């Protein structure tokens, strides 16, 4: 009897030593599928921005700058009278360029200086979309003779975020489900989610390049339309 007990005890010790000498088992790999989903939301813009400029040319720098200053001051005053607040009006560029005559350059003569061009640009940004046409008309009537752009945007970037992210996740799940089904598997739960952010694929809306005050008698007609925001998420799903 004692021999049997000793043998059994020795077997237990040997088995325990063997188990300790074996490397630990790695968990079985989980099959996954990684996809990217996109959700799009159309929102009505609530902010507009446009850039206008006054360009003057005179024989001397002083004359060109003084004339430009007078006209720009009139434009700023007209914008304020039309409803633009001081914080909504910003000087965005000021430049002075010499004007030269190159007509006799082929005869070996140097270009002749004939004057100076001064340009002062103003950017107006405001949330009331309905004021865009009125402010444009006021600026043009006050002496603006150049413009570079009119754009509409959504001032709050979180607008539509929840809806867009839900749509993006639903798109990712639909793609993953299709891929899992094609592989003969069943889609499992989401194991990792990474937000890709949002973007606005629409470029700024252009407007006319040069304008003449005499051609504008009524507010400039503008339409803000809608702005599309795109949201993306990358999701890793398990597969059964």
C-alpha positions in Angstrom: 0.0 0.0 0.0 2.8 2.3 0.9 4.5 1.6 -2.5 1.3 2.6 -4.3 1.0 5.9 -2.4 4.7 6.7 -3.1 4.2 6.0 -6.8 1.1 8.1 -7.0 2.7 11.0 -5.2 5.8 10.8 -7.5 3.5 10.9 -10.5 1.8 14.0 -9.3 5.1 15.8 -8.7 6.3 14.8 -12.2 3.1 16.0 -13.8 3.3 19.3 -12.0 7.0 19.8 -13.0 6.1 19.0 -16.6 3.3 21.5 -16.6 5.5 24.2 -15.3 8.2 23.5 -17.9 5.7 24.0 -20.8 5.4 27.5 -22.3 2.1 29.3 -21.5 -0.6 28.9 -24.1 -1.3 32.0 -26.2 -5.0 32.9 -26.6 -6.5 31.8 -29.9 -6.5 34.6 -32.5 -9.8 36.4 -33.1 -10.8 36.9 -36.7 -11.6 40.5 -37.4 -12.6 42.7 -40.3 -11.5 46.4 -40.5 -13.6 48.9 -42.5 -14.1 52.6 -42.9 -17.6 54.2 -43.0 -18.7 57.5 -44.2 -21.7 59.6 -43.2 -22.9 62.8 -44.9 -25.1 65.5 -43.5 -26.6 68.5 -45.4 -26.8 71.7 -43.3 -28.0 75.2 -44.0 -25.1 77.7 -43.7 -25.5 80.4 -41.2 -22.4 82.5 -41.9 -21.0 84.2 -45.0 -17.8 85.9 -45.9 -16.7 88.0 -48.8 -13.6 90.0 -49.8 -13.7 93.3 -51.6 -11.0 95.8 -52.5 -10.4 99.3 -53.6 -7.7 99.8 -56.2 -6.3 103.3 -57.1 -3.6 104.5 -59.5 -1.8 107.8 -59.3 1.5 109.4 -60.5 3.0 109.3 -56.9 2.8 106.9 -54.0 1.4 109.7 -51.8 -1.4 110.5 -54.2 -2.3 106.9 -54.7 -2.4 106.1 -51.0 -4.4 109.2 -50.1 -7.0 108.6 -52.8 -7.2 104.9 -51.7 -7.6 105.8 -48.0 -10.5 108.2 -48.8 -12.3 105.5 -50.8 -11.7 102.7 -48.3 -12.9 104.9 -45.4 -16.1 105.5 -47.4 -16.5 101.7 -48.0 -16.1 100.9 -44.3 -18.5 103.6 -43.3 -21.1 102.3 -45.8 -20.6 98.7 -44.5 -21.3 99.9 -40.9 -24.3 101.9 -42.0 -25.6 98.8 -43.7 -25.4 96.7 -40.5 -21.9 95.3 -40.3 -20.3 95.5 -36.9 -16.7 96.7 -36.4 -15.6 93.2 -35.4 -17.1 91.8 -38.6 -14.9 94.0 -40.8 -11.2 93.2 -41.3 -8.4 94.6 -43.4 -7.0 91.6 -45.2 -4.4 93.0 -47.5 -2.7 96.3 -48.4 -0.2 96.6 -51.3 1.6 99.1 -53.4 3.0 98.3 -56.8 4.8 100.5 -59.3 3.2 100.9 -62.7 5.7 100.8 -65.6 5.5 101.3 -69.3 7.3 98.5 -71.3 6.3 99.7 -74.8 9.8 100.9 -75.6 11.7 98.0 -74.1 12.3 96.4 -77.5 14.3 99.5 -78.4 16.7 98.7 -75.6 15.3 101.3 -73.2 14.4 100.6 -69.6 10.8 100.5 -68.5 9.4 103.9 -67.7 7.7 104.5 -64.3 4.3 106.0 -64.9 2.7 105.8 -61.5 1.8 103.6 -58.5 -1.1 101.2 -57.8 -2.4 100.9 -54.3 -4.8 98.2 -53.3 -6.6 97.8 -49.9 -8.7 94.6 -49.3 -11.5 94.2 -46.8 -13.0 91.0 -45.6 -16.5 90.9 -44.2 -17.7 87.9 -42.1 -21.2 87.9 -40.7 -23.7 85.3 -39.4 -26.9 86.8 -40.9 -27.0 85.3 -44.4 -29.8 87.6 -45.4 -27.4 90.6 -45.0 -25.0 89.4 -47.6 -26.5 91.0 -50.7 -27.2 94.3 -48.8 -23.6 94.5 -47.6 -22.2 93.7 -51.0 -24.3 96.4 -52.6 -23.3 98.9 -50.0 -19.6 98.2 -50.5 -19.8 98.4 -54.3 -21.9 101.6 -54.2 -19.3 103.2 -51.9 -16.4 102.7 -54.3 -15.3 99.0 -54.4 -13.9 98.0 -57.8 -12.5 94.6 -57.0 -13.8 91.4 -55.4 -12.3 88.0 -54.9 -14.8 85.6 -53.3 -18.1 84.9 -51.6 -18.5 81.8 -49.4 -21.0 80.3 -47.0 -20.2 78.1 -44.1 -21.6 76.5 -40.9 -20.3 78.5 -37.9 -20.7 75.6 -35.4 -18.7 72.6 -36.5 -20.6 70.3 -34.1 -23.9 70.8 -35.9 -24.8 67.6 -37.5 -22.0 65.7 -35.8 -24.1 63.2 -34.0 -26.2 62.4 -37.0 -23.1 62.2 -39.2 -21.2 59.8 -36.9 -24.2 57.5 -36.5 -24.5 57.4 -40.3 -20.8 56.7 -40.6 -20.9 53.8 -38.1 -24.0 52.4 -39.9 -22.1 52.5 -43.2 -19.1 50.7 -41.6 -21.3 48.0 -40.1 -23.1 47.4 -43.5 -19.7 47.0 -45.2 -18.3 44.7 -42.5 -21.5 42.6 -42.6 -21.2 42.2 -46.4 -17.6 41.2 -46.1 -18.2 38.7 -43.3 -21.1 37.2 -45.2 -18.9 36.8 -48.3 -16.4 35.0 -46.2 -19.0 32.6 -44.8 -18.8 34.2 -41.4 -21.1 36.0 -39.0 -20.4 39.6 -38.0 -19.5 40.1 -34.3 -19.4 43.1 -32.1 -17.3 46.3 -32.7 -13.9 45.9 -31.0 -12.3 49.2 -31.9 -13.6 52.5 -33.3 -11.5 55.4 -34.5 -13.1 58.7 -35.5 -11.8 60.2 -38.7 -13.2 63.7 -38.3 -15.3 65.8 -40.6 -14.7 67.7 -43.8 -16.5 70.0 -46.2 -15.9 68.9 -49.8 -17.5 72.0 -51.3 -15.1 74.8 -52.5 -15.9 78.4 -51.7 -18.5 79.9 -54.1 -16.8 82.4 -56.5 -18.3 85.8 -57.3 -17.5 88.4 -60.0 -13.9 89.6 -60.2 -14.3 93.3 -61.0 -17.4 95.3 -60.3 -18.6 98.8 -61.1 -20.7 100.9 -58.7 -22.9 102.2 -61.5 -24.0 98.7 -62.4 -25.4 97.9 -59.0 -28.7 99.6 -58.0 -30.2 96.9 -55.8 -28.9 94.4 -53.3 -26.8 91.7 -55.0 -28.9 88.6 -55.2 -27.2 85.7 -53.3 -28.3 82.2 -52.4 -26.6 80.2 -49.6 -27.9 76.8 -50.6 -26.8 73.9 -48.4 -23.4 72.7 -47.1 -22.5 69.0 -47.0 -20.4 67.8 -44.1 -18.7 64.4 -44.3 -17.8 62.3 -41.3 -15.7 59.1 -41.3 -15.1 56.3 -38.7 -12.8 53.3 -38.9 -14.2 50.2 -37.1 -12.7 46.8 -36.3 -15.4 44.1 -36.0 -15.0 40.6 -34.7 -16.2 37.6 -36.8 -17.7 34.4 -35.7 
